[in-house]
Amino acid sequence: MTDRTDLRVAVLGVGRMGADHVARLHDEITGAQVTVVSDVAIDRATAIALNAPGSRVLADPFEAIVSDDVDAVVIASSSAAHEAQVRACLAAGRPVLCEKPLTTRAQTALDIVTAEAELGTPLVQVGFMRRFDHEYVELKKRLDSGALGQPLLLHFAHRNVTAPAGYTSVNAINETLVHEIDATRFLLGEEIVAITVHSPTANSAAPVGLHDPLLVLMESASGRLVDVEVFVTYGAYEVRAEAVGERGAAMIGTTRRSTDFREYFQQAYRSELQTWVDAVRVGTNVNGPGAWDGYAAAAVCEAGVESLRTGQRVDVHLTPVRASHPQRG
Ligand SMILES: NC(=O)c1ccc[n+]([C@@H]2O[C@H](COP(=O)([O-])OP(=O)(O)OC[C@H]3O[C@@H](n4cnc5c(N)ncnc54)[C@H](O)[C@@H]3O)[C@@H](O)[C@H]2O)c1
């Protein structure tokens, strides 16, 4: 059911994530309709557009961004394409929900934070959907309530069934660990200032180029320690988080079962999208992780890749940006 006040959305990139976003926007989200489906693979765009009757297909994402029948944009194209597409959204004044990563480099992500701050209007939300997952939201509430006392440690495990062909240890940091990086910043409400990536005895089943598992130690600005097991050829899907405070611990991710991350986190994806649509419709544009969060995550990933290479602890340096609007997250 659509009406004329619906947010008219262009979805750019309709592979696994984008196709889900199109279907979700059409079937589950209120207050939005997909008007444009865009992908450089035009056949795929044409097939996916059938799931959103009334939408049209454009091969050129930049044409989609400036189209008269588009109010806002969802970017789910390949990671390397995000930077130019987010920049085009900023130039056109279009609110945008960009799948993680915001960009593939810390510097280019910082450039986007700066460009958005200069505009004076928040336009960029980044798809760190764990912030919308009911278990993470509950854990955050428990931490903030003081029920566990002062938080001291976080333990994470991120285990995947199998890695996609060509997946490397660098991908394990940029694509897999990145979720725990954002979850850490979300749960603790502070920045990560250092990271050390350990490469322990490797799973002999892991392909060449992928040292698996990795054990990552991160340090927060106030001195809390966070460990993350990243194990992408584990044979099952398990995503766990445990917060340890002065008066007790709380763990999430122990009861849900799925071998597919899209099914496992479907509530989070739906809530993320609905929250974003609602925010754009009332003119707030962002209600969740923003450009700064995308930048901070990219900076930690970059330091993590350096630590992977050198085996050393690497400091994370963030360049402050004077925002002309409040940074959310
Ligand atoms: N939030 C999450 O949990 C999560 C999970 C998986 C992937 N992602 C992110 O979502 C994005 C897409 O991942 P995916 O798994 O759907 O990948 P995918 O390869 O299945 O789909 C990417 C699509 O983008 C299209 N594309 C490539 N370059 C483009 C361009 N310049 N303009 C328009 N379309 C372009 C491709 O043709 C393809 O259809 C990636 O950035 C990835 O990191 C996020």
The ligand as a Gaussian input file, in Angstrom:
#p B3LYP/6-31G(d) Opt

LIG

0 1
 N       25.257000      -4.814000       6.690000
 C       25.574000      -6.057000       6.435000
 O       25.369000      -6.933000       7.254000
 C       26.178000      -6.430000       5.110000
 C       26.254000      -7.767000       4.748000
 C       26.771000      -8.089000       3.498000
 C       27.221000      -7.093000       2.659000
 N       27.173000      -5.804000       3.063000
 C       27.660000      -4.729000       2.176000
 O       26.690000      -4.510000       1.164000
 C       27.323000      -4.198000      -0.079000
 C       26.838000      -5.164000      -1.144000
 O       27.167000      -6.470000      -0.729000
 P       26.514000      -7.740000      -1.441000
 O       26.890000      -8.898000      -0.609000
 O       25.086000      -7.476000      -1.740000
 O       27.354000      -7.762000      -2.810000
 P       26.923000      -8.334000      -4.224000
 O       28.193000      -8.541000      -4.958000
 O       25.984000      -9.477000      -4.048000
 O       26.099000      -7.135000      -4.890000
 C       26.700000      -5.934000      -5.296000
 C       25.898000      -5.401000      -6.465000
 O       26.380000      -4.100000      -6.778000
 C       26.463000      -4.000000      -8.185000
 N       27.423000      -2.955000      -8.491000
 C       28.784000      -3.045000      -8.512000
 N       29.304000      -1.843000      -8.794000
 C       28.270000      -0.989000      -8.928000
 C       28.169000       0.377000      -9.227000
 N       29.267000       1.133000      -9.437000
 N       26.937000       0.944000      -9.255000
 C       25.824000       0.193000      -9.064000
 N       25.857000      -1.131000      -8.809000
 C       27.065000      -1.700000      -8.733000
 C       26.868000      -5.376000      -8.662000
 O       26.531000      -5.554000     -10.030000
 C       26.035000      -6.254000      -7.733000
 O       24.746000      -6.507000      -8.262000
 C       28.830000      -4.273000       0.178000
 O       29.334000      -2.994000       0.386000
 C       28.937000      -5.096000       1.459000
 O       30.057000      -4.747000       2.252000
 C       26.640000      -5.448000       4.250000

